[in-house]
């Protein structure tokens, strides 16, 4: 977690419930795969992201890690920003580590 920005860490705290961590884990796996495919928010693991507050925190967390979340109705897509550096990797490791604890 040392490699995450202070802003990213402040957003991560409220995202530590098991359902949110499960959704975050699915998203970081999607980012790592780099497939560019859309994800369905109807998927049980991502359903928590239909809540505006949860989606807003998740969007902010990914934004601080140079990843953009784009939601259109019931679908979600991730895009890496130019020159993301190591931030997406650090976020992925952090999310997977936290998810393994719950």
VMD Tcl script that builds the backbone (N, CA, C; Angstrom):
set m [mol new atoms 306]
animate dup $m
set s [atomselect $m all]
$s set {name element resname resid chain x y z} {
  {N N UNK 1 A 0.816 -1.186 0.000}
  {CA C UNK 1 A 0.000 0.000 0.000}
  {C C UNK 1 A 0.861 1.251 0.000}
  {N N UNK 2 A 2.158 1.092 0.263}
  {CA C UNK 2 A 3.042 2.252 0.275}
  {C C UNK 2 A 3.103 2.951 -1.074}
  {N N UNK 3 A 2.900 2.225 -2.162}
  {CA C UNK 3 A 3.007 2.816 -3.482}
  {C C UNK 3 A 1.761 3.542 -3.955}
  {N N UNK 4 A 0.676 3.435 -3.196}
  {CA C UNK 4 A -0.559 4.120 -3.596}
  {C C UNK 4 A -0.499 5.581 -3.187}
  {N N UNK 5 A -1.208 6.411 -3.937}
  {CA C UNK 5 A -1.271 7.829 -3.591}
  {C C UNK 5 A -2.099 8.001 -2.322}
  {N N UNK 6 A -1.883 9.106 -1.614}
  {CA C UNK 6 A -2.666 9.384 -0.410}
  {C C UNK 6 A -4.151 9.461 -0.735}
  {N N UNK 7 A -4.467 10.058 -1.880}
  {CA C UNK 7 A -5.865 10.168 -2.290}
  {C C UNK 7 A -6.469 8.788 -2.532}
  {N N UNK 8 A -5.709 7.923 -3.169}
  {CA C UNK 8 A -6.178 6.561 -3.425}
  {C C UNK 8 A -6.420 5.796 -2.142}
  {N N UNK 9 A -5.514 5.956 -1.181}
  {CA C UNK 9 A -5.684 5.287 0.108}
  {C C UNK 9 A -6.905 5.800 0.854}
  {N N UNK 10 A -7.156 7.101 0.776}
  {CA C UNK 10 A -8.312 7.651 1.484}
  {C C UNK 10 A -9.621 7.143 0.886}
  {N N UNK 11 A -9.634 6.864 -0.401}
  {CA C UNK 11 A -10.835 6.333 -1.050}
  {C C UNK 11 A -10.967 4.836 -0.781}
  {N N UNK 12 A -9.858 4.146 -0.635}
  {CA C UNK 12 A -9.871 2.699 -0.446}
  {C C UNK 12 A -10.506 2.293 0.879}
  {N N UNK 13 A -10.298 3.063 1.929}
  {CA C UNK 13 A -10.820 2.715 3.252}
  {C C UNK 13 A -12.288 2.335 3.266}
  {N N UNK 14 A -13.176 3.182 2.741}
  {CA C UNK 14 A -14.602 2.840 2.748}
  {C C UNK 14 A -14.982 1.706 1.785}
  {N N UNK 15 A -14.025 1.214 1.017}
  {CA C UNK 15 A -14.308 0.158 0.037}
  {C C UNK 15 A -13.962 -1.232 0.566}
  {N N UNK 16 A -13.791 -1.372 1.869}
  {CA C UNK 16 A -13.274 -2.626 2.417}
  {C C UNK 16 A -14.335 -3.617 2.883}
  {N N UNK 17 A -15.577 -3.449 2.472}
  {CA C UNK 17 A -16.584 -4.461 2.801}
  {C C UNK 17 A -16.415 -5.630 1.828}
  {N N UNK 18 A -16.753 -6.853 2.251}
  {CA C UNK 18 A -16.572 -8.006 1.359}
  {C C UNK 18 A -17.224 -7.863 -0.020}
  {N N UNK 19 A -18.483 -7.377 -0.140}
  {CA C UNK 19 A -19.054 -7.270 -1.493}
  {C C UNK 19 A -18.309 -6.275 -2.385}
  {N N UNK 20 A -17.861 -5.167 -1.799}
  {CA C UNK 20 A -17.138 -4.163 -2.592}
  {C C UNK 20 A -15.767 -4.701 -2.976}
  {N N UNK 21 A -15.083 -5.355 -2.051}
  {CA C UNK 21 A -13.772 -5.932 -2.376}
  {C C UNK 21 A -13.889 -6.989 -3.471}
  {N N UNK 22 A -14.973 -7.762 -3.450}
  {CA C UNK 22 A -15.183 -8.754 -4.507}
  {C C UNK 22 A -15.319 -8.060 -5.860}
  {N N UNK 23 A -16.092 -6.983 -5.911}
  {CA C UNK 23 A -16.261 -6.238 -7.163}
  {C C UNK 23 A -14.939 -5.622 -7.609}
  {N N UNK 24 A -14.188 -5.054 -6.662}
  {CA C UNK 24 A -12.890 -4.463 -6.999}
  {C C UNK 24 A -11.946 -5.518 -7.554}
  {N N UNK 25 A -11.986 -6.696 -6.964}
  {CA C UNK 25 A -11.113 -7.770 -7.429}
  {C C UNK 25 A -11.462 -8.165 -8.869}
  {N N UNK 26 A -12.736 -8.242 -9.183}
  {CA C UNK 26 A -13.154 -8.547 -10.558}
  {C C UNK 26 A -12.650 -7.463 -11.508}
  {N N UNK 27 A -12.779 -6.209 -11.087}
  {CA C UNK 27 A -12.343 -5.094 -11.941}
  {C C UNK 27 A -10.834 -5.099 -12.160}
  {N N UNK 28 A -10.038 -5.338 -11.115}
  {CA C UNK 28 A -8.581 -5.324 -11.318}
  {C C UNK 28 A -8.143 -6.504 -12.178}
  {N N UNK 29 A -8.841 -7.631 -12.090}
  {CA C UNK 29 A -8.531 -8.757 -12.980}
  {C C UNK 29 A -8.837 -8.377 -14.427}
  {N N UNK 30 A -9.923 -7.648 -14.614}
  {CA C UNK 30 A -10.306 -7.188 -15.953}
  {C C UNK 30 A -9.258 -6.217 -16.505}
  {N N UNK 31 A -8.792 -5.306 -15.663}
  {CA C UNK 31 A -7.758 -4.351 -16.086}
  {C C UNK 31 A -6.478 -5.099 -16.445}
  {N N UNK 32 A -6.090 -6.062 -15.611}
  {CA C UNK 32 A -4.857 -6.816 -15.856}
  {C C UNK 32 A -4.938 -7.608 -17.154}
  {N N UNK 33 A -6.114 -8.123 -17.472}
  {CA C UNK 33 A -6.285 -8.897 -18.705}
  {C C UNK 33 A -6.208 -7.997 -19.932}
  {N N UNK 34 A -6.559 -6.720 -19.761}
  {CA C UNK 34 A -6.478 -5.769 -20.866}
  {C C UNK 34 A -7.349 -6.120 -22.052}
  {N N UNK 35 A -8.440 -6.825 -21.790}
  {CA C UNK 35 A -9.267 -7.317 -22.895}
  {C C UNK 35 A -10.107 -6.235 -23.557}
  {N N UNK 36 A -10.436 -5.181 -22.837}
  {CA C UNK 36 A -11.260 -4.124 -23.399}
  {C C UNK 36 A -12.729 -4.486 -23.508}
  {N N UNK 37 A -13.093 -5.686 -23.069}
  {CA C UNK 37 A -14.487 -6.110 -23.109}
  {C C UNK 37 A -15.292 -5.365 -22.054}
  {N N UNK 38 A -16.590 -5.294 -22.277}
  {CA C UNK 38 A -17.457 -4.676 -21.275}
  {C C UNK 38 A -17.878 -5.727 -20.257}
  {N N UNK 39 A -18.124 -5.261 -19.054}
  {CA C UNK 39 A -18.596 -6.119 -17.976}
  {C C UNK 39 A -20.053 -5.781 -17.700}
  {N N UNK 40 A -20.823 -6.765 -17.283}
  {CA C UNK 40 A -22.231 -6.539 -16.976}
  {C C UNK 40 A -22.406 -6.254 -15.491}
  {N N UNK 41 A -23.091 -5.162 -15.188}
  {CA C UNK 41 A -23.394 -4.842 -13.793}
  {C C UNK 41 A -24.497 -5.743 -13.249}
  {N N UNK 42 A -25.053 -6.583 -14.088}
  {CA C UNK 42 A -26.034 -7.577 -13.638}
  {C C UNK 42 A -25.343 -8.800 -13.058}
  {N N UNK 43 A -24.045 -8.925 -13.308}
  {CA C UNK 43 A -23.258 -10.005 -12.724}
  {C C UNK 43 A -23.306 -9.861 -11.204}
  {N N UNK 44 A -23.538 -10.954 -10.503}
  {CA C UNK 44 A -23.692 -10.904 -9.044}
  {C C UNK 44 A -22.488 -10.263 -8.356}
  {N N UNK 45 A -21.295 -10.509 -8.851}
  {CA C UNK 45 A -20.096 -9.957 -8.233}
  {C C UNK 45 A -19.929 -8.462 -8.422}
  {N N UNK 46 A -20.602 -7.906 -9.418}
  {CA C UNK 46 A -20.489 -6.471 -9.704}
  {C C UNK 46 A -21.745 -5.686 -9.337}
  {N N UNK 47 A -22.785 -6.366 -8.895}
  {CA C UNK 47 A -24.073 -5.713 -8.623}
  {C C UNK 47 A -23.958 -4.572 -7.618}
  {N N UNK 48 A -23.023 -4.674 -6.684}
  {CA C UNK 48 A -22.852 -3.617 -5.677}
  {C C UNK 48 A -22.491 -2.280 -6.331}
  {N N UNK 49 A -21.935 -2.319 -7.536}
  {CA C UNK 49 A -21.538 -1.093 -8.234}
  {C C UNK 49 A -22.719 -0.346 -8.848}
  {N N UNK 50 A -23.917 -0.900 -8.740}
  {CA C UNK 50 A -25.096 -0.164 -9.200}
  {C C UNK 50 A -25.496 0.903 -8.187}
  {N N UNK 51 A -24.976 0.806 -6.960}
  {CA C UNK 51 A -25.222 1.834 -5.947}
  {C C UNK 51 A -24.335 3.031 -6.274}
  {N N UNK 52 A -24.933 4.201 -6.404}
  {CA C UNK 52 A -24.207 5.401 -6.831}
  {C C UNK 52 A -23.005 5.714 -5.942}
  {N N UNK 53 A -23.173 5.630 -4.634}
  {CA C UNK 53 A -22.076 5.959 -3.716}
  {C C UNK 53 A -20.906 4.997 -3.887}
  {N N UNK 54 A -21.211 3.716 -3.996}
  {CA C UNK 54 A -20.161 2.704 -4.169}
  {C C UNK 54 A -19.468 2.901 -5.511}
  {N N UNK 55 A -20.246 3.133 -6.569}
  {CA C UNK 55 A -19.635 3.352 -7.876}
  {C C UNK 55 A -18.751 4.596 -7.855}
  {N N UNK 56 A -19.210 5.657 -7.223}
  {CA C UNK 56 A -18.421 6.890 -7.148}
  {C C UNK 56 A -17.083 6.678 -6.462}
  {N N UNK 57 A -17.087 5.941 -5.352}
  {CA C UNK 57 A -15.826 5.652 -4.649}
  {C C UNK 57 A -14.919 4.776 -5.508}
  {N N UNK 58 A -15.519 3.790 -6.169}
  {CA C UNK 58 A -14.740 2.890 -7.023}
  {C C UNK 58 A -14.142 3.649 -8.200}
  {N N UNK 59 A -14.937 4.499 -8.813}
  {CA C UNK 59 A -14.458 5.316 -9.930}
  {C C UNK 59 A -13.304 6.213 -9.483}
  {N N UNK 60 A -13.420 6.783 -8.300}
  {CA C UNK 60 A -12.361 7.640 -7.762}
  {C C UNK 60 A -11.092 6.836 -7.480}
  {N N UNK 61 A -11.245 5.663 -6.862}
  {CA C UNK 61 A -10.098 4.804 -6.564}
  {C C UNK 61 A -9.352 4.443 -7.844}
  {N N UNK 62 A -10.082 4.014 -8.855}
  {CA C UNK 62 A -9.443 3.637 -10.114}
  {C C UNK 62 A -8.838 4.857 -10.800}
  {N N UNK 63 A -9.501 5.992 -10.704}
  {CA C UNK 63 A -8.977 7.222 -11.291}
  {C C UNK 63 A -7.639 7.619 -10.694}
  {N N UNK 64 A -7.494 7.458 -9.373}
  {CA C UNK 64 A -6.218 7.770 -8.721}
  {C C UNK 64 A -5.127 6.789 -9.132}
  {N N UNK 65 A -5.527 5.671 -9.720}
  {CA C UNK 65 A -4.571 4.671 -10.196}
  {C C UNK 65 A -4.425 4.699 -11.712}
  {N N UNK 66 A -4.893 5.789 -12.327}
  {CA C UNK 66 A -4.755 6.012 -13.776}
  {C C UNK 66 A -5.561 5.033 -14.626}
  {N N UNK 67 A -6.709 4.607 -14.086}
  {CA C UNK 67 A -7.629 3.744 -14.822}
  {C C UNK 67 A -8.990 4.434 -14.824}
  {N N UNK 68 A -9.607 4.526 -15.991}
  {CA C UNK 68 A -10.917 5.153 -16.119}
  {C C UNK 68 A -11.997 4.078 -16.153}
  {N N UNK 69 A -13.058 4.287 -15.377}
  {CA C UNK 69 A -14.233 3.416 -15.434}
  {C C UNK 69 A -15.308 4.148 -16.221}
  {N N UNK 70 A -15.887 3.465 -17.183}
  {CA C UNK 70 A -16.969 4.061 -17.975}
  {C C UNK 70 A -18.204 3.183 -17.835}
  {N N UNK 71 A -19.253 3.779 -17.276}
  {CA C UNK 71 A -20.503 3.043 -17.073}
  {C C UNK 71 A -21.552 3.560 -18.047}
  {N N UNK 72 A -22.187 2.628 -18.730}
  {CA C UNK 72 A -23.289 2.947 -19.632}
  {C C UNK 72 A -24.415 1.973 -19.328}
  {N N UNK 73 A -25.460 2.479 -18.726}
  {CA C UNK 73 A -26.618 1.684 -18.312}
  {C C UNK 73 A -26.162 0.516 -17.447}
  {N N UNK 74 A -26.252 -0.712 -17.944}
  {CA C UNK 74 A -25.914 -1.893 -17.148}
  {C C UNK 74 A -24.552 -2.483 -17.488}
  {N N UNK 75 A -23.699 -1.707 -18.158}
  {CA C UNK 75 A -22.376 -2.215 -18.510}
  {C C UNK 75 A -21.284 -1.296 -17.980}
  {N N UNK 76 A -20.108 -1.864 -17.861}
  {CA C UNK 76 A -18.961 -1.140 -17.337}
  {C C UNK 76 A -17.743 -1.517 -18.161}
  {N N UNK 77 A -16.920 -0.522 -18.442}
  {CA C UNK 77 A -15.697 -0.737 -19.219}
  {C C UNK 77 A -14.550 -0.041 -18.504}
  {N N UNK 78 A -13.368 -0.615 -18.579}
  {CA C UNK 78 A -12.178 -0.002 -17.987}
  {C C UNK 78 A -11.223 0.403 -19.092}
  {N N UNK 79 A -10.538 1.529 -18.881}
  {CA C UNK 79 A -9.529 1.995 -19.838}
  {C C UNK 79 A -8.332 2.527 -19.069}
  {N N UNK 80 A -7.144 2.145 -19.496}
  {CA C UNK 80 A -5.914 2.683 -18.914}
  {C C UNK 80 A -5.653 4.055 -19.503}
  {N N UNK 81 A -5.260 4.978 -18.655}
  {CA C UNK 81 A -4.866 6.299 -19.139}
  {C C UNK 81 A -3.453 6.210 -19.695}
  {N N UNK 82 A -3.039 7.224 -20.454}
  {CA C UNK 82 A -1.680 7.250 -20.988}
  {C C UNK 82 A -0.672 7.288 -19.848}
  {N N UNK 83 A 0.389 6.545 -19.997}
  {CA C UNK 83 A 1.493 6.527 -19.040}
  {C C UNK 83 A 1.031 6.263 -17.601}
  {N N UNK 84 A 0.356 5.122 -17.351}
  {CA C UNK 84 A -0.146 4.882 -16.004}
  {C C UNK 84 A 0.942 4.542 -14.992}
  {N N UNK 85 A 2.135 4.190 -15.489}
  {CA C UNK 85 A 3.207 3.827 -14.570}
  {C C UNK 85 A 2.850 2.567 -13.791}
  {N N UNK 86 A 3.250 2.536 -12.535}
  {CA C UNK 86 A 3.050 1.351 -11.701}
  {C C UNK 86 A 1.757 1.402 -10.879}
  {N N UNK 87 A 1.017 2.514 -10.938}
  {CA C UNK 87 A -0.155 2.682 -10.078}
  {C C UNK 87 A -1.233 1.603 -10.260}
  {N N UNK 88 A -1.575 1.181 -11.491}
  {CA C UNK 88 A -2.575 0.106 -11.602}
  {C C UNK 88 A -2.101 -1.201 -10.961}
  {N N UNK 89 A -0.826 -1.503 -11.082}
  {CA C UNK 89 A -0.283 -2.715 -10.470}
  {C C UNK 89 A -0.349 -2.637 -8.949}
  {N N UNK 90 A 0.016 -1.499 -8.392}
  {CA C UNK 90 A -0.036 -1.321 -6.937}
  {C C UNK 90 A -1.473 -1.461 -6.443}
  {N N UNK 91 A -2.421 -0.856 -7.156}
  {CA C UNK 91 A -3.826 -0.976 -6.763}
  {C C UNK 91 A -4.270 -2.433 -6.820}
  {N N UNK 92 A -3.880 -3.138 -7.869}
  {CA C UNK 92 A -4.253 -4.536 -8.024}
  {C C UNK 92 A -3.725 -5.383 -6.871}
  {N N UNK 93 A -2.473 -5.207 -6.530}
  {CA C UNK 93 A -1.872 -5.963 -5.429}
  {C C UNK 93 A -2.571 -5.636 -4.115}
  {N N UNK 94 A -2.861 -4.364 -3.896}
  {CA C UNK 94 A -3.523 -3.938 -2.665}
  {C C UNK 94 A -4.921 -4.535 -2.560}
  {N N UNK 95 A -5.695 -4.448 -3.631}
  {CA C UNK 95 A -7.064 -4.981 -3.623}
  {C C UNK 95 A -7.046 -6.488 -3.406}
  {N N UNK 96 A -6.180 -7.193 -4.113}
  {CA C UNK 96 A -6.114 -8.649 -3.960}
  {C C UNK 96 A -5.683 -9.036 -2.550}
  {N N UNK 97 A -4.751 -8.283 -1.983}
  {CA C UNK 97 A -4.321 -8.555 -0.611}
  {C C UNK 97 A -5.443 -8.346 0.390}
  {N N UNK 98 A -6.153 -7.233 0.272}
  {CA C UNK 98 A -7.272 -6.961 1.180}
  {C C UNK 98 A -8.388 -7.990 1.003}
  {N N UNK 99 A -8.674 -8.357 -0.238}
  {CA C UNK 99 A -9.739 -9.332 -0.498}
  {C C UNK 99 A -9.394 -10.698 0.087}
  {N N UNK 100 A -8.123 -11.029 0.138}
  {CA C UNK 100 A -7.730 -12.330 0.692}
  {C C UNK 100 A -7.906 -12.384 2.209}
  {N N UNK 101 A -8.036 -11.232 2.845}
  {CA C UNK 101 A -8.193 -11.183 4.302}
  {C C UNK 101 A -9.640 -11.350 4.755}
  {N N UNK 102 A -10.583 -11.174 3.839}
  {CA C UNK 102 A -11.999 -11.270 4.249}
  {C C UNK 102 A -12.606 -12.594 3.862}
}
mol reanalyze $m
mol bondsrecalc $m
mol representation Tube
mol addrep $m
